Amino acid sequence: MYAGRSGQSVQSERIVPARLGVVMLCHDNMPLVARMARIWAEGGAAVAIHVDAKVPDADLAGMRASLAGVPGILFAPRRACEWGTFSLVAATQDAAEALLAAEPGLTHVLTTSGACLPLRPVAELIDYLSRRPDRDFIESVNAADVGWAVGGLDLERFTLRFPFSFRRQRGFFDRYVNLQRRLKVSRTIPDGVIPHLGSQWWCLTARTLAAILTDPRRPVFDRYFRRVWIPDESYFQTLARRHTLGIESRSLTLSKFDGQGKPYVFYDDHRDVLAQSGCFIARKIWPRAQALYDVFPKAHAQNDEPDSYMIDRLIDQAVSRRNVGRPGLYMQSRFPRKDAENGKTAAPYTVLYGMADAYPGLVEWLPDHVDADVHGRLFAPDGIEYGGGRRLGPGCLSDSPKVRDLDPQGFLTSLIRVSRRRQLFQFSPRDSQTLNWFMATDPNMRLLVVTGAWAVPLLHSGMPFDDVRRAAAILQRRELALLEVLDSVWLKARVERWNLAEVGADPVAPLAALLETDTVPQGAPGVADLTGMLAFLDRLRNAGLRPRKMGDFRHPNRTARAPILKDA
């Protein structure tokens, strides 16, 4: 018996082997395309290859000759493709239609490219899909809930028109976008379409894919998406929601992007980390990474579930190192001049972000263990929670949120200035975020952050799931906005971070850091009940929300913090 990702048990004797089809989108390096196509075909998959019409005929002829005699390979009609345009969607449609027509027994169709390398044998992927016959693996994130674009358009890609090429006609592209904004032009999104975004590398069931391609309203959808920007990241991701029996909102292809929205390229020295990930496919592989091409595909002896968590953590650290730099090493564009005045506040203070959610009873326990005035949420929208339930704060500060919100910065500076004791208060994404930049650039602030703690109250709220999902989208957006501030080069506060999974695995570490001791006194508050958190996060993800910065709940015994990047 196998316990699937959805929690349903599946009798192994009832498993019907999947029949995999692969759509390959290719535009260069035809010898490498032939090599990848051979791996897929010899592994038992049917392959439809689309070659960009701009590829020279001689190169295509050489690739076709090298694949002569390999069964299960067909060539789709060629189109001239350009990044950011509907041509990539049309090429995928053509290849998928040809594949489904030629191989009516297919159960799943995967999109890939000549720069994608299977990390595990094709048979392992087919076995994985066989035990999940009705699941569509496609990253599908609601565009209204989670910011997706890096350095580009987000929701506007669905409400404006984009007739000009971003790369070839950048001047016309920018001027036409600005013109539509000035005229307040807004396209009408077709009925039944809720825009979703995600990776173009997906694996859909043949049933879902056929339903998308034969939808009676397909001409309407195609006409609309022809003027959407980068539709290959939204067409199938949106329409799959109309026809799926169940979406796993993730890609089976490991594809990572840097802080500028450009894909990471994997080289020979990434071999071990790729092998440990258990991922089925990786993109993008450097064409000369011969060590990778020699080793992969490679059988994976561990759990068959892909796990890119370690790669995600390393890449997040690399992005942080690139964007923030190292202390004491400056370059002209990053020299810290802003907020260089002689002190924002009069004395040090401590802010606990998310810790009250992660540790129920913390506010009541702390006053006996720290030399500070311990307050609750000072910036809650409906009230000010001074320590001890007092109506007036230090210096007779009012508990009126309306008075506080007239000058939040003045409220905070007054609170710190009028008392000789250190001030300590709770903060969360449920509170006003107007002082994020002010506090982050204040050297007097010490900030202890537990990311993802906002999910704890929602987990136990008992609210209808639609309400929970909407609240989660709002809270996560606010938290990610704060983390972006904390990752800024202008950060001057002293910040210590944990994610919710790390707190669950080692509850003592954050409390010890807060108390600045090696041990925690008896009777310290325990961590909140995280039972069911993994299923809760999976449900949010499959509903179109991508949980971020929550940690690794899939491996509760993994207590190690993210590895620290050493200076070169």
Order of alpha helices (4+ residues) and beta strands (2+ residues): beta-beta-beta-alpha-beta-alpha-beta-alpha-beta-beta-alpha-beta-beta-alpha-alpha-beta-beta-alpha-alpha-alpha-beta-beta-alpha-beta-alpha-alpha-beta-alpha-alpha-beta-alpha-alpha-beta-alpha-beta-alpha-alpha-beta-alpha-alpha-alpha
